[in-house]
Amino acid sequence: MGITPSQEIYDALVGLCYESVLDNTRWPALLDALAAASGRQFGAIAIHRPGETAATVTLAARCDPAAIQAYNAHYGAIDPIRELIAATNDGQWTHDRRELPAETLQHHPYYQEFQQAQGMDDRASIRLDGQDSCVYVALLTAIGVRPDASHDDLLVRLAPHLQRAGTLYDTLAGLRDGLGRRDRLLDSLPTPLWLLDDGRRVAYRNAAAERHAARPDGALCEHDGQIRPRRAPASRLETAILQAAGHAGPRRAARIAPPTAGGPDILVTPLSEDHPDNPLQRPLVAVSVIDPEQQNLKVTDLFQFSRAEARLAAKLQEGLSLSEYAERQGIALSTARTQLRALFTKTGTHRQGELVSLLLRLTRH
């Protein structure tokens, strides 16, 4: 059954839900962590597009690739859970063993020929978005394993966060089909992004990077095919690039803090040849400029904060107490509390510390 999930595990999973909206490459980590934390051994995400007879598994955790291929080719079309989920509201978990007749579980070819043959037993499923294309998450136990009530409670608590994240999954997944769409996705990012080859030369830059390098106040500029800090010493960036390229041991990422308060961070990360955001399909180093103000705008848009709510969220991240914020804004403490309750509702959090932790995780991602 595993270890009972803690508040720390819950907070990390909530963070991963929204990181997956801001960065689609985080979905595999979310699915794997979700399966482990909920006492399950397998996980999958599937999409049912209009006009198709069955959902297609697009991402799996701890599953045999041959099993996913078999599901997409045949067993998905006869999966008995389809009708049950169709009758269930978005964001509500269903469980095969609790809600399907024993006769179905014992004799239906889906369970006999596929699920049990793969060593899988009970399944928890949730539809994240029933509009247009439908996005599903399925978590399965191995035969003989029974998650306890705390694991199921974790799934219920996470459901609204998964549902919010899932509404954007199909759009993002569609943009990632094929090299041309991948390029278009990178060019649509507001974050400046450079991809460097093994010789530390620029192999790719998105449109935001071109605009950033042309700005006289940009943190990074280009010179002779390489990127350099415009004002800060170049040594830290060069060291980070060498580390990400694996020239100084295992490839690892680094984050370079701005030389002055309020400036953007520079994120340097290794990019494998099979990474979804790698348009060149060879090992590269990604360098991006993370503007805190830009990240705050993305988070504000994600949760649909009002202007007053966004202002409060930003000040809480800076460390102000609610009473200090109310005093500085010249508003009643009761008004600030109303705004805070709205932030709780929109983010699915319940405590000020939990809210700030989530916001900091997203704005620094």
One Martini backbone bead per residue (centre of mass of N, CA, C, O) as a GRO file, in nm:
protein
  365
    1MET     BB    1   0.052   0.065  -0.013
    2GLY     BB    2   0.237   0.237   0.139
    3ILE     BB    3   0.262   0.560   0.220
    4THR     BB    4   0.115   0.799   0.373
    5PRO     BB    5   0.014   1.088   0.264
    6SER     BB    6   0.132   1.401   0.282
    7GLN     BB    7   0.129   1.738   0.275
    8GLU     BB    8   0.385   1.755   0.104
    9ILE     BB    9   0.284   1.577  -0.125
   10TYR     BB   10   0.039   1.741  -0.197
   11ASP     BB   11   0.185   2.007  -0.263
   12ALA     BB   12   0.360   1.887  -0.491
   13LEU     BB   13   0.121   1.801  -0.674
   14VAL     BB   14  -0.004   2.074  -0.713
   15GLY     BB   15   0.243   2.200  -0.843
   16LEU     BB   16   0.253   1.999  -1.086
   17CYS     BB   17  -0.012   2.072  -1.215
   18TYR     BB   18   0.078   2.377  -1.287
   19GLU     BB   19   0.342   2.314  -1.428
   20SER     BB   20   0.197   2.157  -1.664
   21VAL     BB   21   0.084   2.419  -1.787
   22LEU     BB   22   0.359   2.581  -1.819
   23ASP     BB   23   0.492   2.273  -1.858
   24ASN     BB   24   0.440   1.991  -2.047
   25THR     BB   25   0.695   1.814  -1.938
   26ARG     BB   26   0.554   1.754  -1.641
   27TRP     BB   27   0.348   1.518  -1.678
   28PRO     BB   28   0.517   1.264  -1.620
   29ALA     BB   29   0.585   1.343  -1.325
   30LEU     BB   30   0.294   1.359  -1.229
   31LEU     BB   31   0.201   1.070  -1.294
   32ASP     BB   32   0.414   0.922  -1.127
   33ALA     BB   33   0.355   1.063  -0.851
   34LEU     BB   34   0.053   0.990  -0.838
   35ALA     BB   35   0.080   0.686  -0.829
   36ALA     BB   36   0.261   0.665  -0.578
   37ALA     BB   37   0.084   0.839  -0.370
   38SER     BB   38  -0.188   0.643  -0.432
   39GLY     BB   39  -0.090   0.329  -0.441
   40ARG     BB   40   0.009   0.294  -0.732
   41GLN     BB   41   0.164   0.134  -1.040
   42PHE     BB   42  -0.013   0.285  -1.261
   43GLY     BB   43  -0.027   0.516  -1.555
   44ALA     BB   44  -0.265   0.733  -1.747
   45ILE     BB   45  -0.320   0.924  -2.050
   46ALA     BB   46  -0.621   1.027  -2.223
   47ILE     BB   47  -0.778   1.088  -2.552
   48HIS     BB   48  -1.105   1.206  -2.669
   49ARG     BB   49  -1.196   1.260  -2.985
   50PRO     BB   50  -1.382   1.369  -3.214
   51GLY     BB   51  -1.496   1.074  -3.397
   52GLU     BB   52  -1.391   0.871  -3.203
   53THR     BB   53  -1.426   0.547  -3.056
   54ALA     BB   54  -1.165   0.610  -2.870
   55ALA     BB   55  -0.931   0.636  -2.653
   56THR     BB   56  -0.594   0.774  -2.633
   57VAL     BB   57  -0.289   0.695  -2.531
   58THR     BB   58  -0.024   0.948  -2.456
   59LEU     BB   59   0.047   0.859  -2.149
   60ALA     BB   60   0.287   0.677  -1.938
   61ALA     BB   61   0.334   0.487  -1.622
   62ARG     BB   62   0.481   0.183  -1.578
   63CYS     BB   63   0.433   0.079  -1.874
   64ASP     BB   64   0.396  -0.126  -2.126
   65PRO     BB   65   0.416  -0.039  -2.451
   66ALA     BB   66   0.254  -0.283  -2.559
   67ALA     BB   67  -0.002  -0.220  -2.396
   68ILE     BB   68  -0.063   0.054  -2.521
   69GLN     BB   69  -0.090  -0.046  -2.808
   70ALA     BB   70  -0.325  -0.244  -2.752
   71TYR     BB   71  -0.525  -0.040  -2.647
   72ASN     BB   72  -0.531   0.150  -2.902
   73ALA     BB   73  -0.606  -0.088  -3.110
   74HIS     BB   74  -0.853  -0.234  -2.911
   75TYR     BB   75  -0.933  -0.217  -2.591
   76GLY     BB   76  -1.050   0.074  -2.583
   77ALA     BB   77  -1.320  -0.003  -2.745
   78ILE     BB   78  -1.406  -0.226  -2.489
   79ASP     BB   79  -1.410  -0.050  -2.248
   80PRO     BB   80  -1.632  -0.037  -1.978
   81ILE     BB   81  -1.562   0.255  -1.855
   82ARG     BB   82  -1.683   0.452  -2.060
   83GLU     BB   83  -1.982   0.465  -1.963
   84LEU     BB   84  -1.926   0.549  -1.674
   85ILE     BB   85  -1.778   0.818  -1.734
   86ALA     BB   86  -2.005   0.947  -1.909
   87ALA     BB   87  -2.194   0.950  -1.627
   88THR     BB   88  -1.970   1.137  -1.513
   89ASN     BB   89  -1.835   1.388  -1.373
   90ASP     BB   90  -1.619   1.611  -1.380
   91GLY     BB   91  -1.378   1.543  -1.129
   92GLN     BB   92  -1.466   1.232  -1.087
   93TRP     BB   93  -1.414   0.940  -0.939
   94THR     BB   94  -1.359   0.606  -1.054
   95HIS     BB   95  -1.422   0.247  -0.972
   96ASP     BB   96  -1.436  -0.057  -1.084
   97ARG     BB   97  -1.496  -0.244  -0.824
   98ARG     BB   98  -1.736  -0.051  -0.715
   99GLU     BB   99  -1.913   0.000  -1.013
  100LEU     BB  100  -1.889  -0.284  -1.124
  101PRO     BB  101  -1.976  -0.576  -1.203
  102ALA     BB  102  -1.854  -0.883  -1.130
  103GLU     BB  103  -1.907  -1.010  -1.405
  104THR     BB  104  -1.733  -0.814  -1.568
  105LEU     BB  105  -1.460  -0.861  -1.418
  106GLN     BB  106  -1.456  -1.184  -1.479
  107HIS     BB  107  -1.552  -1.191  -1.819
  108HIS     BB  108  -1.442  -0.967  -1.960
  109PRO     BB  109  -1.206  -0.926  -2.208
  110TYR     BB  110  -1.061  -0.685  -2.099
  111TYR     BB  111  -0.976  -0.819  -1.822
  112GLN     BB  112  -0.873  -1.097  -1.919
  113GLU     BB  113  -0.679  -1.004  -2.176
  114PHE     BB  114  -0.553  -0.738  -2.041
  115GLN     BB  115  -0.536  -0.636  -1.744
  116GLN     BB  116  -0.455  -0.910  -1.608
  117ALA     BB  117  -0.220  -0.977  -1.810
  118GLN     BB  118  -0.064  -0.701  -1.691
  119GLY     BB  119  -0.111  -0.695  -1.365
  120MET     BB  120  -0.395  -0.561  -1.334
  121ASP     BB  121  -0.655  -0.414  -1.149
  122ASP     BB  122  -0.752  -0.164  -1.020
  123ARG     BB  123  -0.935   0.150  -1.115
  124ALA     BB  124  -0.874   0.500  -1.140
  125SER     BB  125  -1.096   0.750  -1.277
  126ILE     BB  126  -1.073   1.068  -1.473
  127ARG     BB  127  -1.242   1.349  -1.596
  128LEU     BB  128  -1.128   1.670  -1.689
  129ASP     BB  129  -1.267   1.714  -1.994
  130GLY     BB  130  -1.591   1.732  -2.170
  131GLN     BB  131  -1.489   1.924  -2.391
  132ASP     BB  132  -1.471   1.795  -2.671
  133SER     BB  133  -1.200   1.697  -2.579
  134CYS     BB  134  -1.113   1.423  -2.372
  135VAL     BB  135  -0.962   1.394  -2.049
  136TYR     BB  136  -0.770   1.127  -1.896
  137VAL     BB  137  -0.720   0.952  -1.582
  138ALA     BB  138  -0.525   0.655  -1.489
  139LEU     BB  139  -0.514   0.434  -1.198
  140LEU     BB  140  -0.323   0.138  -1.112
  141THR     BB  141  -0.315  -0.171  -0.974
  142ALA     BB  142  -0.176  -0.433  -0.865
  143ILE     BB  143  -0.205  -0.745  -0.806
  144GLY     BB  144  -0.294  -0.742  -0.454
  145VAL     BB  145  -0.346  -0.436  -0.430
  146ARG     BB  146  -0.452  -0.197  -0.156
  147PRO     BB  147  -0.551   0.089  -0.112
  148ASP     BB  148  -0.622   0.332   0.105
  149ALA     BB  149  -0.810   0.594   0.221
  150SER     BB  150  -0.581   0.810   0.198
  151HIS     BB  151  -0.539   0.777  -0.107
  152ASP     BB  152  -0.827   0.854  -0.195
  153ASP     BB  153  -0.829   1.132  -0.060
  154LEU     BB  154  -0.608   1.252  -0.235
  155LEU     BB  155  -0.764   1.237  -0.502
  156VAL     BB  156  -0.995   1.424  -0.418
  157ARG     BB  157  -0.816   1.677  -0.355
  158LEU     BB  158  -0.685   1.681  -0.657
  159ALA     BB  159  -0.910   1.705  -0.871
  160PRO     BB  160  -0.934   2.021  -0.923
  161HIS     BB  161  -0.637   2.050  -1.020
  162LEU     BB  162  -0.648   1.851  -1.255
  163GLN     BB  163  -0.878   1.986  -1.408
  164ARG     BB  164  -0.738   2.251  -1.470
  165ALA     BB  165  -0.495   2.128  -1.619
  166GLY     BB  166  -0.660   1.955  -1.836
  167THR     BB  167  -0.788   2.185  -2.017
  168LEU     BB  168  -0.486   2.225  -2.166
  169TYR     BB  169  -0.368   1.956  -2.277
  170ASP     BB  170  -0.474   1.921  -2.568
  171THR     BB  171  -0.357   2.177  -2.684
  172LEU     BB  172  -0.060   2.116  -2.621
  173ALA     BB  173  -0.043   1.839  -2.759
  174GLY     BB  174  -0.107   1.942  -3.045
  175LEU     BB  175   0.149   2.132  -3.066
  176ARG     BB  176   0.352   1.862  -3.041
  177ASP     BB  177   0.292   1.765  -3.330
  178GLY     BB  178   0.568   1.784  -3.453
  179LEU     BB  179   0.810   1.997  -3.560
  180GLY     BB  180   0.649   2.248  -3.650
  181ARG     BB  181   0.479   2.272  -3.387
  182ARG     BB  182   0.714   2.305  -3.197
  183ASP     BB  183   0.812   2.572  -3.308
  184ARG     BB  184   0.549   2.726  -3.256
  185LEU     BB  185   0.553   2.697  -2.953
  186LEU     BB  186   0.823   2.838  -2.895
  187ASP     BB  187   0.737   3.109  -3.037
  188SER     BB  188   0.489   3.157  -2.826
  189LEU     BB  189   0.672   3.218  -2.612
  190PRO     BB  190   0.753   3.472  -2.374
  191THR     BB  191   1.015   3.322  -2.329
  192PRO     BB  192   1.336   3.340  -2.360
  193LEU     BB  193   1.505   3.113  -2.604
  194TRP     BB  194   1.797   2.906  -2.607
  195LEU     BB  195   1.992   2.686  -2.820
  196LEU     BB  196   2.280   2.489  -2.759
  197ASP     BB  197   2.552   2.352  -2.860
  198ASP     BB  198   2.849   2.187  -2.798
  199GLY     BB  199   2.993   2.482  -2.874
  200ARG     BB  200   2.796   2.716  -2.753
  201ARG     BB  201   2.610   2.766  -2.989
  202VAL     BB  202   2.354   2.894  -3.166
  203ALA     BB  203   2.077   2.685  -3.287
  204TYR     BB  204   1.837   2.840  -3.130
  205ARG     BB  205   1.560   3.081  -3.149
  206ASN     BB  206   1.317   3.262  -3.036
  207ALA     BB  207   1.130   3.541  -3.064
  208ALA     BB  208   1.185   3.643  -2.773
  209ALA     BB  209   1.498   3.635  -2.798
  210GLU     BB  210   1.528   3.841  -3.024
  211ARG     BB  211   1.401   4.075  -2.868
  212HIS     BB  212   1.585   4.070  -2.620
  213ALA     BB  213   1.866   4.111  -2.763
  214ALA     BB  214   1.769   4.404  -2.883
  215ARG     BB  215   1.768   4.506  -2.606
  216PRO     BB  216   1.944   4.728  -2.403
  217ASP     BB  217   1.812   4.577  -2.122
  218GLY     BB  218   1.901   4.303  -2.166
  219ALA     BB  219   2.050   4.032  -2.012
  220LEU     BB  220   2.089   3.924  -2.309
  221CYS     BB  221   2.324   3.856  -2.575
  222GLU     BB  222   2.472   3.856  -2.901
  223HIS     BB  223   2.805   3.706  -3.005
  224ASP     BB  224   2.927   3.522  -3.242
  225GLY     BB  225   2.693   3.294  -3.173
  226GLN     BB  226   2.671   3.395  -2.874
  227ILE     BB  227   2.593   3.418  -2.534
  228ARG     BB  228   2.561   3.713  -2.316
  229PRO     BB  229   2.602   3.920  -2.078
  230ARG     BB  230   2.549   4.259  -2.062
  231ARG     BB  231   2.664   4.314  -1.740
  232ALA     BB  232   2.747   4.066  -1.629
  233PRO     BB  233   2.944   3.829  -1.562
  234ALA     BB  234   3.040   3.547  -1.766
  235SER     BB  235   3.130   3.305  -1.584
  236ARG     BB  236   2.859   3.184  -1.479
  237LEU     BB  237   2.738   3.112  -1.753
  238GLU     BB  238   2.968   2.933  -1.858
  239THR     BB  239   2.956   2.724  -1.631
  240ALA     BB  240   2.658   2.640  -1.671
  241ILE     BB  241   2.692   2.539  -1.963
  242LEU     BB  242   2.906   2.321  -1.906
  243GLN     BB  243   2.727   2.157  -1.712
  244ALA     BB  244   2.486   2.106  -1.912
  245ALA     BB  245   2.689   1.964  -2.130
  246GLY     BB  246   2.910   1.778  -1.959
  247HIS     BB  247   3.216   1.907  -1.913
  248ALA     BB  248   3.178   1.877  -1.567
  249GLY     BB  249   3.015   1.621  -1.579
  250PRO     BB  250   2.715   1.588  -1.509
  251ARG     BB  251   2.426   1.688  -1.620
  252ARG     BB  252   2.316   2.025  -1.519
  253ALA     BB  253   2.141   2.261  -1.361
  254ALA     BB  254   2.094   2.631  -1.354
  255ARG     BB  255   2.057   2.929  -1.145
  256ILE     BB  256   2.076   3.280  -1.213
  257ALA     BB  257   2.096   3.542  -1.041
  258PRO     BB  258   2.048   3.859  -1.020
  259PRO     BB  259   2.249   4.144  -0.969
  260THR     BB  260   1.964   4.276  -0.926
  261ALA     BB  261   1.689   4.370  -0.797
  262GLY     BB  262   1.420   4.248  -1.007
  263GLY     BB  263   1.551   4.075  -1.191
  264PRO     BB  264   1.631   3.829  -1.400
  265ASP     BB  265   1.657   3.506  -1.445
  266ILE     BB  266   1.885   3.235  -1.532
  267LEU     BB  267   1.824   2.939  -1.721
  268VAL     BB  268   2.014   2.626  -1.717
  269THR     BB  269   1.959   2.339  -1.938
  270PRO     BB  270   1.928   2.031  -2.024
  271LEU     BB  271   1.872   1.873  -2.361
  272SER     BB  272   1.742   1.621  -2.496
  273GLU     BB  273   1.671   1.464  -2.795
  274ASP     BB  274   1.361   1.370  -2.672
  275HIS     BB  275   1.257   1.637  -2.614
  276PRO     BB  276   0.969   1.816  -2.678
  277ASP     BB  277   1.154   2.106  -2.702
  278ASN     BB  278   1.334   1.961  -2.934
  279PRO     BB  279   1.390   2.046  -3.275
  280LEU     BB  280   1.690   1.888  -3.332
  281GLN     BB  281   1.753   1.602  -3.205
  282ARG     BB  282   1.983   1.693  -2.992
  283PRO     BB  283   2.201   1.770  -2.771
  284LEU     BB  284   2.133   2.041  -2.545
  285VAL     BB  285   2.117   2.389  -2.440
  286ALA     BB  286   1.913   2.574  -2.224
  287VAL     BB  287   1.829   2.929  -2.238
  288SER     BB  288   1.661   3.139  -1.998
  289VAL     BB  289   1.440   3.414  -1.922
  290ILE     BB  290   1.317   3.495  -1.594
  291ASP     BB  291   1.039   3.687  -1.543
  292PRO     BB  292   0.862   3.766  -1.271
  293GLU     BB  293   0.635   3.931  -1.403
  294GLN     BB  294   0.559   3.724  -1.617
  295GLN     BB  295   0.490   3.492  -1.420
  296ASN     BB  296   0.263   3.640  -1.273
  297LEU     BB  297   0.082   3.670  -1.523
  298LYS     BB  298   0.043   3.366  -1.574
  299VAL     BB  299  -0.087   3.302  -1.300
  300THR     BB  300  -0.319   3.502  -1.319
  301ASP     BB  301  -0.441   3.370  -1.574
  302LEU     BB  302  -0.480   3.081  -1.469
  303PHE     BB  303  -0.677   3.188  -1.208
  304GLN     BB  304  -0.830   3.455  -1.253
  305PHE     BB  305  -0.737   3.715  -1.133
  306SER     BB  306  -0.776   3.994  -1.002
  307ARG     BB  307  -0.618   4.282  -0.948
  308ALA     BB  308  -0.633   4.266  -0.637
  309GLU     BB  309  -0.547   3.968  -0.608
  310ALA     BB  310  -0.271   3.996  -0.749
  311ARG     BB  311  -0.154   4.201  -0.551
  312LEU     BB  312  -0.173   4.023  -0.300
  313ALA     BB  313  -0.008   3.782  -0.402
  314ALA     BB  314   0.258   3.940  -0.441
  315LYS     BB  315   0.290   4.038  -0.139
  316LEU     BB  316   0.294   3.762  -0.004
  317GLN     BB  317   0.558   3.671  -0.152
  318GLU     BB  318   0.725   3.913  -0.007
  319GLY     BB  319   0.608   3.884   0.318
  320LEU     BB  320   0.347   4.000   0.377
  321SER     BB  321   0.105   4.071   0.572
  322LEU     BB  322  -0.224   4.128   0.584
  323SER     BB  323  -0.209   4.387   0.759
  324GLU     BB  324   0.014   4.530   0.597
  325TYR     BB  325  -0.136   4.541   0.334
  326ALA     BB  326  -0.384   4.702   0.426
  327GLU     BB  327  -0.226   4.952   0.519
  328ARG     BB  328  -0.082   5.020   0.244
  329GLN     BB  329  -0.368   5.027   0.080
  330GLY     BB  330  -0.606   5.149   0.254
  331ILE     BB  331  -0.760   4.898   0.384
  332ALA     BB  332  -0.951   4.680   0.512
  333LEU     BB  333  -0.905   4.380   0.660
  334SER     BB  334  -1.168   4.252   0.554
  335THR     BB  335  -1.099   4.292   0.255
  336ALA     BB  336  -0.843   4.122   0.254
  337ARG     BB  337  -0.984   3.860   0.343
  338THR     BB  338  -1.165   3.836   0.095
  339GLN     BB  339  -0.932   3.811  -0.108
  340LEU     BB  340  -0.806   3.559   0.020
  341ARG     BB  341  -1.049   3.372  -0.020
  342ALA     BB  342  -1.041   3.392  -0.328
  343LEU     BB  343  -0.762   3.260  -0.359
  344PHE     BB  344  -0.836   2.991  -0.237
  345THR     BB  345  -1.060   2.915  -0.438
  346LYS     BB  346  -0.888   2.942  -0.712
  347THR     BB  347  -0.644   2.736  -0.594
  348GLY     BB  348  -0.733   2.518  -0.371
  349THR     BB  349  -0.674   2.643  -0.098
  350HIS     BB  350  -0.650   2.692   0.287
  351ARG     BB  351  -0.372   2.839   0.331
  352GLN     BB  352  -0.138   3.077   0.328
  353GLY     BB  353   0.112   2.893   0.303
  354GLU     BB  354   0.004   2.724   0.066
  355LEU     BB  355  -0.032   2.957  -0.131
  356VAL     BB  356   0.259   3.067  -0.136
  357SER     BB  357   0.395   2.805  -0.221
  358LEU     BB  358   0.255   2.783  -0.495
  359LEU     BB  359   0.333   3.059  -0.617
  360LEU     BB  360   0.640   3.027  -0.593
  361ARG     BB  361   0.665   2.773  -0.766
  362LEU     BB  362   0.551   2.904  -1.030
  363THR     BB  363   0.726   3.176  -1.053
  364ARG     BB  364   1.004   2.986  -1.044
  365HIS     BB  365   0.970   2.782  -1.300
   0.00000   0.00000   0.00000
